[in-house]
Amino acid sequence: MTAPAADPLSALWLPLEDTSTQDSAVSVILKLRGETCDIDCVYCFEKRKVAPGGRTITPDQVGRLKTLFPGRKIAIELHGGEPLTLPPAEMAAILDTLAATEAVIKVHLQTNGVRLTADWLDLFDAHYPALGIGISLDGDEDGNSWRVGYDNQPVYQKVAAALDLLHTRGRSCGIVTVVTPAVLGRAAETLDHLARFPAVRAVNLVPAFDFTVTTPTPATGPRTPPSRMRQSRSLTSGVPDWAITPEQYDTFVLEATAHWITAGHHQRLKLDPAVSVIRKLKGVGGDHCHFSDLKCSHVFTLYPDGRFGACDELPWPQANLLPLATATGQDTITAAQHSNPLLNQGRALMGKCLRCPYRAACGGGCTAIRHRMMAATGSDDAYCAHRARLINGIAALLAAPAHPAGARCTTAVWRRHAVNEMDDTDAFLARWDNPAVPRHRARIATSVHGNINTVGLPGIHPADDLDPLHPQWDQGIEPRVRPLIDIVTGSWGAVTYDSCAGHPRTDASTDPSPFRVGLLPRTPHEYGRLAARACHAVTRARRYVPPSTHIQLIHTDLASTATGRSRPTLEIRLKPAPTSTWDALFTDLDQAVRVLTHAARHAPAAERCPCTTP
């Protein structure tokens, strides 16, 4: 994890020593009982590790944490195995130690819920009243078919009882739901089932990307329990029966997100990864490491035998850093991080993200999943494609929640423009359809960079915004783009807020300007219809444009400087094909524009785009 001052990877994965102790907390996962658990979920990843069981983290070990990160805040996760297999007196001692540690800002318990009783809640109230609780539950009883005891019998009813108990005690919790084939095709039903428990306030959908698992988890005793025999049977095809593909996960999450919005669950439940993606799309930070630059160098795991390492989702023992007994402060930890081959490899995997157009919304994702995909297939491209699909789909849902089919569009992509703003979008839209509004004389200027309606500087585009009723409308549109503008404002009935005929580089200080038309939907419903119609036009035109040309349909935002709010917009853009150049594009641009314009003229006013229509 060598990180020179100018290392560009620091924008995606910040080394621990490069973050402020005042502003950046670390997360420490305490594996209170190692892998010891009272149930035996078939897909359990903790039991696949070389992890010590039967031992317990001590209060003395917990007390040492404050010396490791002087001046830095610590968020604690109490994990197992199952943390409630701990004797109550020992749990109380650990909670007392955490409560007395000023650096600890929050403590969260993740449990399967089977052992959760009123006595445990009394203990939590007495020793750490602010303790957060997370329950593992994969939807309804059918969805939980992989969560079983060692006798291979279901545990759902016990977990449901624990959720009811939390409600009677006035407590709330989050749910971790592993997405397996048992819930595929039932996203709305699964979310509705979880929402019926009043205690549930958050749902985190976690993918069972376990297609890299090829061997069963060995049993430690003389007798193989029925749960492990079932796991062995589930591996006979070479791919675990409980595993799903990235495409299946994306479909489930997008269907769940659409239902979360339209059913009103968003008013009470936080749904991840949807909320994390939405926050990134809106330019708001978040604390989910998959979407932030505080990745594996800010997440630690402590096991009962004193092993202190990185995130528990990374392969162990490779993720081990050093014994807790030899860690004397942050310097010893960062030295161990920088010498750890696994972390160095993980950070290097982020190099491809520097050039990715989804970087601002994706944040690089999970290093552990990238590792597993690289080890299994030699590439993490499938993971990157999954992240892009998720971002594209949630951007579409955010813009047009009543059009869930748009989330499955494989044509439209999300892009964030460096500058995309207008003085007052509300006033512009009101003026567009109202002939009675006065139209004042506009500034019309053509610069050496080929731009109309600019101040004549490269990349700077403040201008008076024109509409078809403005007397200078014809004067303000470049001839090459005018036929397409006429179609989208005429037969499509759409509002355009920006257009460019495309211009090559004029000198070393400028970049080429792509041909583009920006659409500003009046309402979310219109957004969905325009996205579908534009998809029809782009999909058809792609079959006939010259090989030098690629047509993009883009989800983006337009900011209003008057109100500070942003509106979702669409953009149709022509750019060089992946194997082409700007020079080749501009040679063929007139032909490509004619093809696109013809396709737009004949695009149907459909509610669904061709990508989602069988």
C-alpha positions as a printed NumPy array, in Angstrom:
array([[  0.   ,   0.   ,   0.   ],
       [  2.887,   2.31 ,  -0.739],
       [  1.296,   5.72 ,  -1.189],
       [  3.476,   8.649,  -2.309],
       [  2.011,  12.108,  -1.824],
       [  1.009,  12.364,  -5.47 ],
       [ -0.395,   8.827,  -5.675],
       [ -3.672,   9.118,  -7.65 ],
       [ -5.   ,   5.936,  -5.996],
       [ -5.402,   7.908,  -2.78 ],
       [ -8.536,   9.43 ,  -4.303],
       [-10.094,   5.943,  -4.215],
       [ -8.351,   4.216,  -1.332],
       [ -6.943,   6.477,   1.364],
       [ -4.136,   5.044,   3.47 ],
       [ -4.844,   5.239,   7.186],
       [ -2.038,   7.704,   7.836],
       [ -3.386,  10.09 ,   5.189],
       [ -6.693,  10.677,   6.966],
       [ -7.429,  12.985,   9.858],
       [ -7.739,  11.377,  13.261],
       [-10.45 ,  13.924,  14.06 ],
       [-12.635,  13.336,  11.005],
       [-12.095,   9.718,   9.916],
       [-13.172,   6.921,  12.209],
       [-11.994,   3.347,  11.895],
       [-14.266,   0.329,  12.062],
       [-13.192,  -2.573,  14.247],
       [-15.023,  -5.907,  13.941],
       [-14.795,  -7.988,  17.104],
       [-15.222, -11.683,  16.338],
       [-16.341, -12.355,  19.894],
       [-16.475, -16.147,  19.478],
       [-14.452, -16.593,  16.303],
       [-16.54 , -18.782,  14.018],
       [-18.522, -20.42 ,  16.834],
       [-22.233, -20.253,  16.065],
       [-25.425, -21.916,  17.27 ],
       [-26.755, -22.384,  13.713],
       [-25.05 , -23.544,  10.516],
       [-26.121, -21.439,   7.535],
       [-25.154, -23.341,   4.407],
       [-23.511, -20.28 ,   2.8  ],
       [-21.642, -19.07 ,   5.925],
       [-18.358, -17.464,   4.848],
       [-16.912, -17.182,   8.378],
       [-16.793, -20.947,   8.795],
       [-14.929, -21.294,   5.497],
       [-11.992, -19.381,   7.02 ],
       [ -9.25 , -20.739,   9.201],
       [-10.783, -19.064,  12.25 ],
       [-10.456, -20.058,  15.903],
       [-13.661, -21.269,  17.489],
       [-14.624, -21.931,  21.064],
       [-12.584, -19.025,  22.452],
       [-13.797, -15.592,  23.5  ],
       [-12.432, -12.078,  23.095],
       [-11.658, -10.664,  26.53 ],
       [-12.303,  -7.214,  28.008],
       [ -8.532,  -6.724,  28.245],
       [ -8.212,  -7.22 ,  24.469],
       [-11.046,  -4.765,  23.888],
       [ -9.449,  -2.254,  26.235],
       [ -6.263,  -2.236,  24.169],
       [ -8.057,  -0.764,  21.151],
       [ -7.893,   2.772,  22.509],
       [ -4.095,   2.627,  22.451],
       [ -3.975,   1.578,  18.796],
       [ -5.625,   4.658,  17.3  ],
       [ -4.804,   7.63 ,  19.543],
       [ -7.087,  10.573,  18.866],
       [ -9.196,   8.646,  16.366],
       [-12.836,   7.636,  16.744],
       [-13.723,   3.932,  16.645],
       [-16.926,   2.255,  15.461],
       [-17.338,  -1.256,  16.866],
       [-19.109,  -4.226,  15.26 ],
       [-19.803,  -7.215,  17.52 ],
       [-19.779, -10.293,  15.315],
       [-19.264, -14.036,  15.434],
       [-19.972, -16.654,  14.567],
       [-22.818, -15.735,  16.845],
       [-22.015, -13.136,  19.526],
       [-24.927, -14.247,  21.716],
       [-23.19 , -17.578,  22.34 ],
       [-21.072, -15.5  ,  24.725],
       [-21.949, -15.966,  28.433],
       [-23.992, -12.927,  29.547],
       [-21.489, -11.913,  32.229],
       [-18.682, -11.811,  29.674],
       [-20.823,  -9.793,  27.247],
       [-21.604,  -7.331,  30.043],
       [-17.906,  -6.91 ,  30.793],
       [-17.116,  -6.219,  27.142],
       [-19.951,  -3.693,  26.843],
       [-18.792,  -1.965,  30.029],
       [-15.292,  -1.685,  28.597],
       [-16.614,  -0.2  ,  25.365],
       [-18.853,   2.239,  27.251],
       [-15.844,   3.436,  29.236],
       [-13.71 ,   3.935,  26.11 ],
       [-14.119,   7.553,  25.037],
       [-12.887,   6.866,  21.49 ],
       [-15.764,   4.466,  20.808],
       [-18.554,   6.412,  19.11 ],
       [-20.96 ,   3.554,  18.384],
       [-21.368,  -0.172,  18.943],
       [-23.444,  -2.449,  16.716],
       [-24.326,  -6.096,  17.379],
       [-24.939,  -8.411,  14.4  ],
       [-26.834, -11.545,  15.43 ],
       [-28.859, -14.324,  13.868],
       [-31.542, -13.54 ,  16.458],
       [-32.147, -17.115,  17.543],
       [-30.934, -16.517,  21.118],
       [-32.239, -12.968,  21.489],
       [-34.389, -12.805,  24.624],
       [-35.805, -10.237,  27.021],
       [-32.906, -11.021,  29.386],
       [-30.401, -10.078,  26.687],
       [-32.241,  -6.825,  26.018],
       [-32.222,  -6.066,  29.745],
       [-28.476,  -6.612,  29.756],
       [-28.001,  -4.289,  26.775],
       [-30.134,  -1.605,  28.442],
       [-28.067,  -1.84 ,  31.597],
       [-24.583,  -1.892,  30.06 ],
       [-24.823,  -0.146,  26.649],
       [-28.292,   1.363,  26.055],
       [-27.322,   2.825,  22.661],
       [-26.31 ,  -0.573,  21.286],
       [-27.429,  -0.958,  17.669],
       [-28.817,  -4.322,  16.637],
       [-28.688,  -6.035,  13.27 ],
       [-30.553,  -9.27 ,  12.477],
       [-29.705, -11.682,   9.666],
       [-32.893, -12.643,   7.832],
       [-33.313, -13.468,   4.142],
       [-36.918, -12.368,   3.695],
       [-39.789, -14.795,   4.301],
       [-39.585, -18.424,   5.397],
       [-38.9  , -19.693,   1.873],
       [-36.178, -17.106,   1.399],
       [-34.455, -18.338,   4.56 ],
       [-34.137, -21.908,   3.335],
       [-30.314, -21.695,   3.506],
       [-30.353, -20.44 ,   7.114],
       [-30.664, -23.638,   9.148],
       [-29.469, -25.311,  12.298],
       [-26.91 , -28.104,  12.391],
       [-29.879, -30.466,  12.055],
       [-30.716, -28.756,   8.727],
       [-34.008, -27.514,  10.212],
       [-35.203, -23.932,   9.598],
       [-34.686, -21.204,  12.199],
       [-36.988, -18.584,  10.641],
       [-39.727, -18.713,  13.282],
       [-37.25 , -18.041,  16.098],
       [-35.845, -15.025,  14.259],
       [-39.333, -13.68 ,  13.544],
       [-40.108, -13.969,  17.253],
       [-36.972, -11.978,  18.047],
       [-38.129,  -9.194,  15.715],
       [-41.516,  -9.104,  17.441],
       [-39.746,  -8.944,  20.799],
       [-37.68 ,  -5.955,  19.686],
       [-40.865,  -4.131,  18.757],
       [-42.517,  -4.802,  22.108],
       [-39.422,  -3.377,  23.797],
       [-39.48 ,  -0.235,  21.656],
       [-36.276,  -1.155,  19.87 ],
       [-35.483,  -1.001,  16.17 ],
       [-33.001,  -2.969,  14.098],
       [-31.474,  -3.364,  10.685],
       [-31.775,  -6.483,   8.56 ],
       [-29.037,  -8.123,   6.511],
       [-30.608, -10.116,   3.688],
       [-28.436, -12.436,   1.629],
       [-29.791, -12.566,  -1.915],
       [-29.85 , -16.206,  -3.03 ],
       [-31.929, -18.082,  -5.636],
       [-34.536, -18.56 ,  -2.888],
       [-35.648, -14.915,  -3.273],
       [-34.928, -14.249,  -6.955],
       [-38.011, -13.025,  -8.788],
       [-39.637, -12.1  ,  -5.465],
       [-38.032,  -8.749,  -4.652],
       [-41.274,  -6.906,  -3.882],
       [-42.621,  -9.821,  -1.858],
       [-39.361, -10.095,   0.104],
       [-39.277,  -6.385,   0.925],
       [-42.957,  -6.35 ,   1.896],
       [-42.359,  -9.269,   4.249],
       [-39.461,  -7.565,   6.017],
       [-41.384,  -4.28 ,   6.215],
       [-44.243,  -5.96 ,   8.074],
       [-42.   ,  -6.181,  11.157],
       [-42.347,  -2.763,  12.861],
       [-38.895,  -3.045,  14.436],
       [-37.164,  -3.124,  11.059],
       [-35.777,   0.257,  10.025],
       [-33.128,  -0.727,   7.467],
       [-32.52 ,  -3.54 ,   4.989],
       [-29.147,  -4.29 ,   3.46 ],
       [-29.255,  -6.586,   0.421],
       [-26.034,  -8.614,   0.274],
       [-25.194, -10.745,  -2.793],
       [-24.319, -14.427,  -2.535],
       [-21.492, -14.062,  -5.066],
       [-20.22 , -17.483,  -4.013],
       [-19.663, -18.958,  -7.471],
       [-15.965, -19.148,  -6.567],
       [-16.691, -21.638,  -3.736],
       [-15.763, -25.136,  -4.881],
       [-15.255, -27.185,  -1.703],
       [-17.529, -27.773,   1.304],
       [-16.703, -26.467,   4.759],
       [-15.12 , -29.307,   6.753],
       [-16.833, -30.486,   9.917],
       [-14.664, -30.251,  13.025],
       [-16.263, -33.068,  15.037],
       [-16.341, -36.831,  14.481],
       [-19.826, -36.644,  12.931],
       [-20.809, -34.623,   9.871],
       [-23.982, -32.687,  10.726],
       [-26.923, -32.755,   8.267],
       [-26.348, -29.083,   7.423],
       [-22.838, -29.833,   6.136],
       [-24.076, -32.843,   4.183],
       [-26.602, -30.565,   2.518],
       [-23.834, -28.103,   1.708],
       [-21.822, -30.873,   0.049],
       [-24.82 , -31.87 ,  -2.051],
       [-25.252, -28.221,  -3.081],
       [-21.756, -28.175,  -4.563],
       [-22.039, -31.179,  -6.87 ],
       [-22.62 , -29.055,  -9.997],
       [-19.365, -27.129,  -9.491],
       [-21.198, -23.913,  -8.587],
       [-22.977, -23.626,  -5.227],
       [-26.75 , -23.929,  -5.479],
       [-27.071, -20.88 ,  -3.227],
       [-24.905, -18.646,  -5.437],
       [-26.207, -15.965,  -7.78 ],
       [-24.634, -14.027, -10.634],
       [-24.001, -10.276, -10.62 ],
       [-26.749,  -9.85 , -13.231],
       [-29.261, -11.662, -11.009],
       [-28.298,  -9.51 ,  -8.046],
       [-28.701,  -6.302, -10.041],
       [-32.146,  -7.342, -11.234],
       [-33.227,  -8.136,  -7.671],
       [-31.89 ,  -4.896,  -6.214],
       [-33.452,  -2.749,  -8.937],
       [-36.824,  -4.476,  -8.554],
       [-36.589,  -4.056,  -4.781],
       [-35.642,  -0.396,  -5.146],
       [-38.534,   0.321,  -7.507],
       [-40.958,  -1.3  ,  -5.052],
       [-39.305,   0.467,  -2.104],
       [-40.165,   3.776,  -3.772],
       [-43.619,   3.073,  -5.195],
       [-44.902,   1.159,  -2.152],
       [-43.799,   3.944,   0.183],
       [-41.33 ,   1.803,   2.127],
       [-38.715,   4.544,   1.656],
       [-40.615,   6.596,   4.247],
       [-39.617,   4.134,   6.983],
       [-36.903,   1.814,   5.698],
       [-33.399,   2.572,   4.561],
       [-32.584,   0.205,   1.692],
       [-28.991,  -0.505,   0.745],
       [-27.216,  -0.511,  -1.632],
       [-29.915,   1.768,  -3.118],
       [-29.456,   4.567,  -0.566],
       [-25.673,   4.483,  -0.919],
       [-25.956,   4.799,  -4.709],
       [-28.516,   7.609,  -4.422],
       [-26.269,   9.542,  -2.061],
       [-23.382,   9.249,  -4.495],
       [-25.558,  10.287,  -7.436],
       [-26.584,  13.349,  -5.442],
       [-22.985,  14.156,  -4.562],
       [-23.522,  13.397,  -0.869],
       [-20.945,  11.406,   1.06 ],
       [-21.667,   8.171,   2.86 ],
       [-20.117,   5.791,   5.365],
       [-20.434,   2.592,   3.303],
       [-16.875,   1.509,   2.485],
       [-17.957,   0.054,  -0.882],
       [-18.789,   3.597,  -1.99 ],
       [-16.131,   5.623,  -0.185],
       [-12.364,   6.075,  -0.157],
       [-12.127,   4.706,   3.411],
       [-11.656,   1.11 ,   2.354],
       [ -9.73 ,  -1.81 ,   3.823],
       [ -7.083,   0.383,   5.435],
       [ -9.788,   1.748,   7.761],
       [-11.51 ,  -1.567,   8.591],
       [-10.04 ,  -4.037,  11.093],
       [-10.932,  -7.418,  12.567],
       [ -9.913,  -8.869,  15.925],
       [-10.152, -12.611,  16.624],
       [-10.133, -14.276,  20.07 ],
       [ -6.634, -15.694,  19.527],
       [ -5.272, -12.141,  19.207],
       [ -4.991, -11.965,  15.438],
       [ -5.549,  -8.384,  14.326],
       [ -6.145,  -7.887,  10.632],
       [ -8.009,  -6.102,   7.883],
       [-11.679,  -6.464,   6.843],
       [-13.228,  -9.827,   7.705],
       [-14.534, -10.23 ,   4.142],
       [-10.977, -10.531,   2.822],
       [ -9.457, -14.023,   2.735],
       [ -7.826, -15.108,   5.969],
       [ -5.134, -15.668,   7.109],
       [ -3.804, -13.503,   4.235],
       [ -5.648, -10.482,   5.681],
       [ -3.929, -10.866,   9.051],
       [ -1.704,  -7.901,   9.919],
       [ -0.074,  -8.607,  13.289],
       [ -0.788, -10.011,  16.749],
       [ -2.715,  -7.58 ,  18.931],
       [ -0.04 ,  -8.021,  21.585],
       [  2.639,  -6.494,  19.331],
       [  0.525,  -3.583,  18.085],
       [  1.67 ,  -0.538,  20.033],
       [ -0.032,   2.208,  18.035],
       [ -1.149,   3.364,  14.622],
       [  2.419,   3.381,  13.283],
       [  2.802,  -0.359,  13.839],
       [ -0.54 ,  -0.969,  12.156],
       [  0.208,   1.141,   9.076],
       [  3.613,  -0.538,   8.754],
       [  1.87 ,  -3.93 ,   8.747],
       [ -0.647,  -2.661,   6.184],
       [  2.053,  -1.449,   3.815],
       [  3.892,  -4.774,   4.007],
       [  0.77 ,  -6.903,   3.501],
       [  0.708,  -8.359,  -0.06 ],
       [ -3.062,  -8.826,  -0.043],
       [ -3.76 ,  -5.158,   0.741],
       [ -1.193,  -3.997,  -1.784],
       [ -2.842,  -6.148,  -4.442],
       [ -6.274,  -4.884,  -3.446],
       [ -5.254,  -1.272,  -3.667],
       [ -3.636,  -1.893,  -7.062],
       [ -6.952,  -3.293,  -8.34 ],
       [ -8.367,   0.216,  -7.967],
       [ -6.035,   1.498, -10.697],
       [ -8.609,   0.747, -13.398],
       [-11.144,   2.877, -11.513],
       [ -9.15 ,   6.06 , -12.117],
       [-10.239,   6.116, -15.766],
       [-13.767,   4.819, -15.221],
       [-16.683,   7.156, -16.019],
       [-18.586,   5.672, -13.051],
       [-15.86 ,   6.524, -10.564],
       [-17.761,   9.39 ,  -8.885],
       [-20.82 ,   7.221,  -8.185],
       [-19.17 ,   3.831,  -7.665],
       [-16.237,   4.553,  -5.41 ],
       [-14.497,   1.337,  -6.464],
       [-16.728,  -1.149,  -4.67 ],
       [-15.597,  -4.01 ,  -2.453],
       [-11.984,  -5.126,  -2.604],
       [-12.796,  -8.588,  -1.241],
       [-15.251,  -9.32 ,  -4.061],
       [-12.722,  -8.08 ,  -6.629],
       [-10.12 , -10.411,  -5.112],
       [-12.428, -13.413,  -5.332],
       [-13.377, -12.704,  -8.939],
       [ -9.756, -12.198,  -9.962],
       [ -8.758, -15.448,  -8.258],
       [-11.576, -17.397,  -9.91 ],
       [-11.635, -15.936, -13.418],
       [ -8.535, -13.769, -13.819],
       [-10.695, -10.658, -14.255],
       [-12.931,  -8.406, -12.182],
       [-14.683,  -6.945, -15.239],
       [-17.933,  -8.714, -14.313],
       [-17.894,  -6.888, -10.987],
       [-17.362,  -3.543, -12.698],
       [-20.219,  -4.264, -15.114],
       [-22.472,  -5.109, -12.163],
       [-21.68 ,  -1.796, -10.443],
       [-22.374,   0.135, -13.659],
       [-25.726,  -1.601, -14.162],
       [-26.734,  -0.811, -10.61 ],
       [-25.824,   2.871, -10.965],
       [-27.542,   3.215, -14.354],
       [-30.693,   1.554, -13.075],
       [-30.979,   3.513,  -9.835],
       [-30.327,   6.771, -11.721],
       [-33.284,   5.889, -13.967],
       [-35.51 ,   5.044, -10.982],
       [-34.532,   8.229,  -9.206],
       [-35.587,  10.255, -12.26 ],
       [-38.758,   8.285, -13.107],
       [-39.824,   6.046, -10.194],
       [-43.159,   5.216, -11.842],
       [-41.307,   3.662, -14.816],
       [-39.468,   0.685, -13.268],
       [-38.828,  -0.82 , -16.709],
       [-36.441,   2.067, -17.383],
       [-34.142,   0.728, -14.663],
       [-33.475,  -2.334, -16.825],
       [-32.5  ,  -0.303, -19.889],
       [-29.124,  -1.445, -21.204],
       [-28.742,   1.569, -23.502],
       [-28.909,   4.54 , -21.116],
       [-25.85 ,   5.157, -18.939],
       [-25.192,   7.521, -16.059],
       [-22.607,  10.262, -16.456],
       [-21.808,  13.263, -14.281],
       [-20.911,  16.451, -16.147],
       [-18.27 ,  18.649, -14.552],
       [-20.466,  21.711, -15.158],
       [-24.135,  21.395, -16.073],
       [-26.195,  24.264, -14.723],
       [-28.778,  26.877, -15.656],
       [-29.742,  30.134, -14.002],
       [-33.328,  29.104, -13.181],
       [-34.7  ,  25.807, -14.499],
       [-38.182,  26.393, -13.056],
       [-38.533,  29.747, -14.805],
       [-37.175,  28.28 , -18.039],
       [-39.724,  25.452, -18.052],
       [-42.574,  27.856, -17.232],
       [-41.541,  30.117, -20.097],
       [-41.172,  27.245, -22.622],
       [-44.899,  26.476, -22.826],
       [-46.258,  29.986, -22.201],
       [-46.416,  32.348, -25.19 ],
       [-47.542,  35.215, -22.939],
       [-44.195,  35.432, -21.131],
       [-42.012,  38.259, -22.515],
       [-38.902,  37.076, -24.405],
       [-36.052,  39.534, -23.984],
       [-33.246,  39.938, -26.473],
       [-30.585,  37.259, -25.99 ],
       [-26.826,  37.304, -26.294],
       [-25.904,  35.316, -29.393],
       [-22.191,  34.819, -29.967],
       [-20.021,  32.402, -31.929],
       [-16.544,  31.853, -30.556],
       [-13.419,  30.521, -32.235],
       [-14.195,  27.237, -30.525],
       [-17.354,  26.841, -32.57 ],
       [-19.765,  27.539, -29.73 ],
       [-22.992,  29.496, -30.056],
       [-24.439,  31.288, -27.027],
       [-21.216,  31.426, -25.028],
       [-18.895,  34.089, -23.783],
       [-16.306,  32.805, -26.208],
       [-14.069,  30.855, -23.827],
       [-13.312,  27.129, -24.076],
       [-15.537,  25.071, -21.805],
       [-17.439,  28.128, -20.505],
       [-21.09 ,  28.161, -21.532],
       [-23.141,  30.784, -19.642],
       [-25.863,  31.957, -21.989],
       [-29.407,  33.185, -22.314],
       [-31.633,  30.132, -22.534],
       [-33.844,  30.096, -25.621],
       [-37.13 ,  28.372, -26.388],
       [-38.98 ,  27.805, -29.692],
       [-41.172,  30.868, -29.095],
       [-38.164,  33.165, -28.726],
       [-37.576,  35.35 , -31.826],
       [-33.891,  34.391, -31.832],
       [-34.521,  30.624, -31.56 ],
       [-33.408,  29.931, -35.152],
       [-30.332,  32.065, -34.743],
       [-29.279,  30.279, -31.558],
       [-29.123,  26.718, -32.959],
       [-26.278,  25.392, -35.065],
       [-27.364,  24.08 , -38.493],
       [-26.082,  20.488, -38.083],
       [-28.077,  19.903, -34.912],
       [-31.197,  21.805, -35.998],
       [-33.081,  18.891, -37.7  ],
       [-32.814,  16.746, -34.565],
       [-33.832,  19.676, -32.364],
       [-36.923,  20.197, -34.529],
       [-37.948,  16.564, -34.036],
       [-37.489,  16.388, -30.269],
       [-39.181,  19.755, -29.678],
       [-41.85 ,  19.103, -32.307],
       [-43.152,  15.557, -32.635],
       [-41.619,  14.482, -29.31 ],
       [-42.902,  17.602, -27.524],
       [-39.742,  17.716, -25.397],
       [-37.813,  20.61 , -23.858],
       [-34.182,  21.04 , -24.923],
       [-31.844,  23.024, -22.71 ],
       [-28.544,  22.449, -24.494],
       [-27.227,  21.365, -27.883],
       [-23.981,  21.28 , -29.803],
       [-23.273,  20.431, -33.43 ],
       [-19.89 ,  18.934, -32.522],
       [-16.552,  20.663, -33.032],
       [-13.018,  19.292, -33.39 ],
       [-10.135,  20.527, -31.31 ],
       [ -9.109,  24.03 , -32.41 ],
       [ -5.814,  24.198, -30.502],
       [ -3.873,  22.427, -27.774],
       [ -5.859,  24.198, -25.046],
       [ -9.268,  22.848, -26.075],
       [-10.936,  19.47 , -26.134],
       [-13.207,  18.307, -28.962],
       [-16.894,  19.052, -28.4  ],
       [-19.196,  16.086, -29.044],
       [-22.461,  16.392, -30.921],
       [-25.195,  16.417, -28.287],
       [-28.768,  17.333, -27.465],
       [-29.882,  17.764, -23.856],
       [-33.493,  17.029, -22.842],
       [-35.118,  18.547, -19.749],
       [-38.247,  16.532, -18.856],
       [-41.002,  18.517, -17.188],
       [-42.108,  15.686, -14.892],
       [-40.857,  12.256, -13.769],
       [-43.545,  10.63 , -15.934],
       [-42.337,  12.536, -18.997],
       [-38.787,  11.511, -18.128],
       [-39.746,   7.846, -18.345],
       [-41.513,   8.285, -21.688],
       [-38.683,  10.344, -23.176],
       [-36.06 ,   7.863, -21.978],
       [-37.971,   5.02 , -23.661],
       [-38.432,   6.972, -26.905],
       [-34.797,   8.069, -26.981],
       [-33.747,   4.467, -26.372],
       [-35.754,   3.391, -29.433],
       [-34.022,   6.063, -31.543],
       [-30.521,   5.339, -30.253],
       [-30.89 ,   1.552, -30.458],
       [-32.058,   1.71 , -34.065],
       [-29.502,   4.332, -35.127],
       [-26.605,   2.341, -33.659],
       [-27.16 ,  -0.346, -36.3  ],
       [-26.578,   2.101, -39.142],
       [-24.106,   4.781, -38.027],
       [-20.529,   4.586, -39.379],
       [-18.141,   2.319, -37.409],
       [-16.29 ,   5.419, -36.193],
       [-19.321,   6.545, -34.184],
       [-20.866,   5.548, -30.879],
       [-24.216,   7.013, -29.788],
       [-24.817,   7.412, -26.067],
       [-28.052,   7.959, -24.147],
       [-27.092,   9.54 , -20.832],
       [-28.751,  10.045, -17.453],
       [-27.385,  13.194, -15.837],
       [-28.5  ,  16.23 , -13.796],
       [-29.008,  19.938, -14.464],
       [-28.439,  22.263, -11.52 ],
       [-30.333,  25.513, -11.024],
       [-28.126,  28.272,  -9.647],
       [-31.231,  30.172,  -8.504],
       [-32.648,  27.413,  -6.309],
       [-29.676,  25.117,  -5.704],
       [-31.795,  22.138,  -6.758],
       [-31.014,  19.694,  -9.554],
       [-33.337,  18.147, -12.093],
       [-32.713,  14.809, -13.816],
       [-32.038,  15.232, -17.525],
       [-31.285,  13.103, -20.571],
       [-28.636,  13.647, -23.193],
       [-28.07 ,  12.092, -26.61 ],
       [-24.412,  12.285, -27.529],
       [-22.189,  11.164, -30.401],
       [-18.616,  10.222, -29.529],
       [-15.86 ,   8.112, -31.089],
       [-16.348,   4.362, -30.968],
       [-13.929,   2.563, -28.609],
       [-11.619,   1.613, -31.504],
       [-11.971,   4.962, -33.322],
       [-10.665,   8.538, -33.018],
       [-12.097,  12.047, -32.883],
       [-10.734,  12.749, -36.367],
       [-12.574,   9.723, -37.782],
       [-15.737,  10.73 , -35.947],
       [-15.762,  14.236, -37.425],
       [-15.104,  12.83 , -40.889],
       [-18.292,  10.732, -40.578],
       [-20.272,  13.052, -38.314],
       [-22.726,  14.423, -40.887],
       [-23.703,  10.915, -41.965],
       [-24.072,   9.778, -38.343],
       [-26.281,  12.768, -37.538],
       [-28.526,  12.032, -40.514],
       [-28.951,   8.428, -39.342],
       [-29.738,   9.52 , -35.776],
       [-32.196,  12.167, -36.963],
       [-34.019,   9.657, -39.167],
       [-34.228,   7.17 , -36.279],
       [-35.563,   9.881, -33.962],
       [-38.211,  10.879, -36.508],
       [-39.566,   7.319, -36.547],
       [-39.071,   6.452, -32.842],
       [-42.402,   5.389, -31.326],
       [-43.932,   7.155, -28.345],
       [-43.542,   3.999, -26.249],
       [-43.741,   3.442, -22.51 ],
       [-41.006,   0.782, -22.651],
       [-37.678,   0.849, -24.391],
       [-36.584,  -1.993, -26.706],
       [-33.999,  -3.164, -24.146],
       [-36.733,  -4.308, -21.761],
       [-39.286,  -5.578, -24.28 ],
       [-39.045,  -9.336, -25.011]])
